[in-house]
Amino acid sequence: MQPLLEIDAQTYVAWKGEYFSNAEWILSKVIGARVNDHGAFAIRALVRARRLQWNAALEDAQMSINILPTVIGYVALSIALSGQSNCEDAMHGLDLGFIDGNGDVDTIRLLLLLKAIIVFNNGQGNEGIARITDLIKARPGNDTPLCRSVQAYMYAQLGMAAMNEQEYDRAVQQFTSAINLGPFDMDSTGIGTVLLVFGWKFGTLWRDIHKRKCETLYAADRTNEAVESLHTMMNQLDEGTKAMKETKDWLVDFRRRCAQTSKTLGDEALRVNNYSEAVDQYSAALALDPSEADIFIKRSEARAAMAKWKDALEDAEHAIGLDPSSPWGYERKHAALHGAQEYGNAIEAFSTMLLKLEDSSDPRIRQLRHQYVSPADVESVIQRAINKTLQNSPLRLIDTTTGRLCDRDERVKVFKGTPDFKELVSSTTTNATFDHERIAEVVMKYFRHAMLSHRWEGKEPLLSVVQDKSVYDLEPVYPVTKLQSFCQTARDAGYTWGWSDTCCIDKTNSVELQQSLNSMFNWYHDSSLTVVYLSDVPPSSKPGALARSVWTTRGWTLQEFLAPKVIRFFAKDWTLYLNDGSPNHKESTAIMEELEDATGVAAQALIGFHLGATEVREKLQWASNRVTTVQEDIAYSLLGIFDVTLIVNYGERKQKALGRLLEAVVSRSGDVTALDWAGRSSEYNSCLPADITVYEAAACAPSFVRREEMETLLSGLRSSVAAEMALALYDKLDRQPPPRFANHRLTLPCIVFPLTALTKRTEGRFGSKVYYATADGLEDVEITTEDTFSPFSPSRPPRWETLLVRPWNRDLLGAADLASRNAIDAPPPSDAIPTPSLQSSAGFDGLQKEAYKLVARLKQRFTALLLMRGRSGEYKRIASDHDIIAQVRDVNKLTDIRCIEIL
């Protein structure tokens, strides 16, 4: 292509540099020297057009054409006419230029390009762009890069116009269209002509289009897209353009603005829990400025809320790297590690955070330390919860996972190495998260234990066999397999700890043995599960098999089914009894009824047993026919049931062990029903039995006092018993102390009836003698005993004072109805009179009525004790083969009330 503009260097420099007055002066000198220089006129016309001197430009163009019609002259004419908004004549002028183009294709294409520009400049933007598109389609040529550059410039101009009108979407479309045409070849032929003629600058066009698209997206609040567009721009710009100061300054400013906007949007998204959006916005901000630790911290928080723990941890690490002295990176690191269940590392990160808070130079940050709780403080609280939980825990338990025995210290050590412990420490970071109930719950859940209830068989694995070994590694022979199966059953049920009396007590250590026997009831009571293994109950047994099991007859098993709150029975093959899959067999009516029939313990007591020294006679009856291998255990197995503590002394023999137990029960409870028995006296104290089997028989139950009978009795008593006497009797009995033991001697408050006559009636069975006794105030009494008495009468008094006594029971004062308290075989009738407490009686009349009711109760049949005074003045109980049933004949004789010391 021949150059359209032939210009001397001096003019070119001035024109390109937009020193138009200089260029015009130079051209004017040339014209002055050569008045017919058509080219100088044409060039000066174009320069004057750039100065918007349209009339002068038009005169020069016409002068050039008049001198000699040329392409450049017609171009100058067209530009001048276009500047005067005479687009039609301008287009005609270019058409005339085609005539003088001598058919040169390149010249023709350049003229067509200029026509498109003129159309564009005259407000027909789309038309101008379309003309260039048609030009390129017609036949791509060497000027195609020029055409694309011009077209891109046009799109950019349209985009800027749309942006000025705040039509951002349209502006983005225009800039995008321009970018799709690039990048541009700034050395393409014709670029200079367009630059000089129209002043269109293409040197930074590629950069400027990208910049304007970025700014438009930013202005349209499409910050993320603006950032993406910025990345595209940086990938497409050459290094020279990037190195330009203008480019650098703009990049710094634009990155800062976008980063701040993205951060603000991220903060808002985080505030409303839109975590995905927050992550996107913070990511956009960090892509622009990865040096701000605060944004990493906030993105870590958002990612943690989405459970993206690894990403959250990476952000926390970045924040720490950018600002190692800040505590907040470590705070986020703790949160990420905690969420990832790396609790040990989380605790370490949290501890570092606390140190950073304490070491901060900012007093406001140091003040924040007070709202956090250190791991050491949390561990102290957990330790206190552990101590409280282990107070009633067995001394030694089996780890059902490893099969190894662990004492309390070892269990605590194991717990502190578990994820549960570390999670608890890691999650308790502030006073607000200091949940004492949750701590107690976690501790209790971990340390809960399962207990085994069974009967000993063969060579049970003792402590010495299991010590320093795993029960799972022992030779699997019975009964070792029983222990192994128990541990597996407890483990499968979710219990880490299990207890078996075979190997969890050091029976060679008397202190530990004593502590264990005195605590065993509580261990069963506080267990979360008691597993009862019935080795003699075949698999798939029918109902009734439990009742036939030897387990129901053993002494120790009484407390083992009374104490627990949750219990499950297993057959020989460790399947559930009756295939009952319920979590607690105490809630199974069928099983409880069967157990009630087998043990004689009422289902109500089986389900909700209350320990302690109450209902003494009934509890002794439960134990009366049970069997223990070691004779002293018949007493020791009842310690927990009566909630008493004794020194355990194997070798003291059964009578002494039972005597000490009953002594403790009577002294503690004041309940004299334990003295209600018939049989052989104990060497420990004559008021106590030699054997617990004497309690198998039910206690003597007085007849019920019905409402009409009570009224009749009261009416008769008022006529036969003086009120003063009834009140005095009531007062005297009310003042009686409870029974007490000291040095094997029982001090017993009694209503005393001295015997006045004793007659032998007949020989009883097996050498027993039957006597007929008379006492003041009593109906005659029959006494059956192996002891031999010399008959006596009022005229022939006995050598040793002999008494029938009624042990004083404070319940008779009216604290509860006598019939309902002592009835065993049947409940009181519906019309039995309820006896109110004395405190509910009003005034003297109320007290007097209670006194007469007491007398009425004392007239009922009762079980008497036969006492004989020895030569040293002490009393002993004379054992009888049958209960001595007595009944008051004359209430006025109820005057001898005293405390008697009995050996």
Secondary structure, 3 states (H helix, E strand, C coil): CCCCCCCCHHHHHHHHCCCHHHHHHHHHHHHHHCCCCHHHHHHHHHHHHHCCCHHHHHHHHHHHHHHCCCHHHHHHHHHHHHHCCCHHHHHHHHHHHHHCCCCCHHHHHHHHHHHHHHHHHCCCHHHHHHHHHHHHHHCCCCCHHHHHHHHHHHHHHHHHHHHHCCCHHHHHHHHHHHHHHCCCCCCCCCHHHHHHHHCCCCCCHHHHHHHHHHHHHHHCCCHHHHHHHHHHHHHHCCHHHHHCHHHHHHHHHHHHHHHHHHHHHHHHHHHCCCHHHHHHHHHHHHHHCCCCHHHHHHHHHHHHHCCCHHHHHHHHHHHHHHCCCCCHHHHHHHHHHHHCCCHHHHHHHHHHHHHHHHHCCCHHHHHHHHHECCHHHHHHHHHHHHHHHHCCCCCEEEECCCCEEEEHHHHHHHHHCCHHHHHHHHHCCEHHHCCHHHHHHHHHHHHCEEEEECCCCCCCCCHHHHCCCEHHHCCCCCCHHHHHHHHHHHHHCCCCEEECCCCCCCCCCHHHHHHHHHHHHHHHHHCCEEEEECCCCCCCCCCCCCCCCHHHHECCHHHHHHCCCCEEEECCCCCEHHHCCCCCHHHCHHHHHHHHHHHCCCHHHHHCCCCCCCCHHHHHHHHCCCECCCCCHHHHCCHHHHCCCCCCCCCCCHHHHHHHHHHHHHHHHCCHHHHCCCCCECCCCCCCECCHHHHHCCCCCCCCCEHHHHHHHHHHHHHHCCHHHHHHHHHHHHCCCCCEEECCEEEEEEEEEEEEEEEEEEECHHHCEEEEEEECCECCEEEEECCCCCCECCCCCCCCCEEEEEECCHHHHCCCCHHHHHCCCCCCCCCECCCCCHHHCCHHHHHHHHHHHHHHHHCCCEEEEEEEECCCCCEEECCCCCCEEECECCHHHCCCEEEEEEC
